[in-house]
Amino acid sequence: MNIRKARKEDLRVCLDIDHRDNEYYWKPQDLENSVEDQHAIFLVAEEEQKVIGYIIGFIVPTKRAEAMIHVTRVDIPERKRGIGKKLVDDFCKEAFKRGADIVIAEIVPELLGFYRDVCGLEEKGNWIAVGKGREAQ
Ligand SMILES: CC(C)(COP(=O)(O)OP(=O)(O)OC[C@H]1O[C@@H](n2cnc3c(N)ncnc32)[C@H](O)[C@@H]1OP(=O)(O)O)[C@@H](O)C(=O)NCCC(=O)NCCS
């Protein structure tokens, strides 16, 4: 299994991985932007020339010592083989190479088992995510 930078021809497969998991968060344009954006880090896991997982995040453009993981997703039949951990490890390596000092992920509590215990990210502070939708204006 090989982890590499995502290319435009990988986008359809990444969306298919999401849809098999009943996830519709990413729009094709989001992924295309993520391939091109200089602050984005978008990696795929590939095995026998087939993309089986991906990770997307970014170097925070307003605080470049910080990087954020947006989503890690592995195709359902390929889970529990260490692919998720390898994606997170390689994301962190790339972020540190680009000058980040810390990689942060905002996660649901159920994913602590993965990010903390498997990938070694530590719990930091008591942050909670808040947001406002356009319709609330
Ligand atoms: C989370 C995810 C990326 C892990 O990928 P993976 O390739 O299975 O990960 P690894 O093989 O490296 O590690 C597996 C370990 O992670 C932990 N883990 C994985 N998913 C977990 C979950 N939902 N809750 C708790 N622990 C979890 C388990 O300890 C598991 O080890 P086990 O085999 O002993 O049960 C994958 O389950 C996935 O795509 N989930 C759906 C998408 C998602 O929720 N992503 C996170 C949003 S940011």
The ligand as a MOL file (V3000), in Angstrom:
LIG
                    3D

  0  0  0     0  0            999 V3000
M  V30 BEGIN CTAB
M  V30 COUNTS 48 50 0 0 0
M  V30 BEGIN ATOM
M  V30 1 C -11.6670 5.9830 11.2230 0
M  V30 2 C -11.0910 5.2450 10.0120 0
M  V30 3 C -10.4540 6.2650 9.0700 0
M  V30 4 C -10.0230 4.2530 10.4760 0
M  V30 5 O -9.4580 3.6400 9.3300 0
M  V30 6 P -8.7720 2.1970 9.4310 0
M  V30 7 O -8.0010 1.9730 8.1950 0
M  V30 8 O -9.7750 1.1810 9.8150 0
M  V30 9 O -7.7920 2.4580 10.6690 0
M  V30 10 P -6.6100 1.5350 11.2220 0
M  V30 11 O -6.6900 0.1680 10.6250 0
M  V30 12 O -5.3490 2.2750 11.0850 0
M  V30 13 O -6.9700 1.4890 12.7410 0
M  V30 14 C -8.0650 0.7140 13.1400 0
M  V30 15 C -8.3020 0.9860 14.5940 0
M  V30 16 O -8.8490 2.2810 14.7440 0
M  V30 17 C -9.7990 2.2740 15.7910 0
M  V30 18 N -11.0540 2.7480 15.2340 0
M  V30 19 C -11.4000 2.8320 13.9430 0
M  V30 20 N -12.6280 3.3680 13.8190 0
M  V30 21 C -13.0550 3.6030 15.0500 0
M  V30 22 C -14.2430 4.1410 15.5580 0
M  V30 23 N -15.2450 4.5460 14.7930 0
M  V30 24 N -14.3480 4.2280 16.9040 0
M  V30 25 C -13.3330 3.8300 17.6950 0
M  V30 26 N -12.1820 3.3170 17.2540 0
M  V30 27 C -12.0510 3.2090 15.9460 0
M  V30 28 C -9.8930 0.8650 16.3180 0
M  V30 29 O -9.0780 0.7970 17.4850 0
M  V30 30 C -9.2920 0.0330 15.2170 0
M  V30 31 O -8.5840 -1.0210 15.7120 0
M  V30 32 P -9.2370 -2.4770 15.9180 0
M  V30 33 O -8.9640 -3.1750 14.6640 0
M  V30 34 O -8.5070 -3.0060 17.0810 0
M  V30 35 O -10.7080 -2.2670 16.1820 0
M  V30 36 C -12.1820 4.4170 9.2890 0
M  V30 37 O -12.8320 3.5990 10.2470 0
M  V30 38 C -13.2060 5.2710 8.5850 0
M  V30 39 O -13.0340 5.6150 7.4180 0
M  V30 40 N -14.2900 5.6280 9.2820 0
M  V30 41 C -15.3740 6.3830 8.6880 0
M  V30 42 C -14.9890 7.7930 8.4480 0
M  V30 43 C -14.7570 8.5570 9.6740 0
M  V30 44 O -15.5630 8.5520 10.5910 0
M  V30 45 N -13.6470 9.2580 9.6350 0
M  V30 46 C -13.2640 10.1370 10.6440 0
M  V30 47 C -13.8370 11.4880 10.3530 0
M  V30 48 S -12.5500 12.6150 10.5390 0
M  V30 END ATOM
M  V30 BEGIN BOND
M  V30 1 1 1 2
M  V30 2 1 2 3
M  V30 3 1 2 4
M  V30 4 1 2 36
M  V30 5 1 4 5
M  V30 6 1 5 6
M  V30 7 2 6 7
M  V30 8 1 6 8
M  V30 9 1 6 9
M  V30 10 1 9 10
M  V30 11 2 10 11
M  V30 12 1 10 12
M  V30 13 1 10 13
M  V30 14 1 13 14
M  V30 15 1 14 15
M  V30 16 1 15 16
M  V30 17 1 15 30
M  V30 18 1 16 17
M  V30 19 1 17 18
M  V30 20 1 17 28
M  V30 21 1 18 19
M  V30 22 1 18 27
M  V30 23 2 19 20
M  V30 24 1 20 21
M  V30 25 1 21 22
M  V30 26 2 21 27
M  V30 27 1 22 23
M  V30 28 2 22 24
M  V30 29 1 24 25
M  V30 30 2 25 26
M  V30 31 1 26 27
M  V30 32 1 28 29
M  V30 33 1 28 30
M  V30 34 1 30 31
M  V30 35 1 31 32
M  V30 36 2 32 33
M  V30 37 1 32 34
M  V30 38 1 32 35
M  V30 39 1 36 37
M  V30 40 1 36 38
M  V30 41 2 38 39
M  V30 42 1 38 40
M  V30 43 1 40 41
M  V30 44 1 41 42
M  V30 45 1 42 43
M  V30 46 2 43 44
M  V30 47 1 43 45
M  V30 48 1 45 46
M  V30 49 1 46 47
M  V30 50 1 47 48
M  V30 END BOND
M  V30 END CTAB
M  END
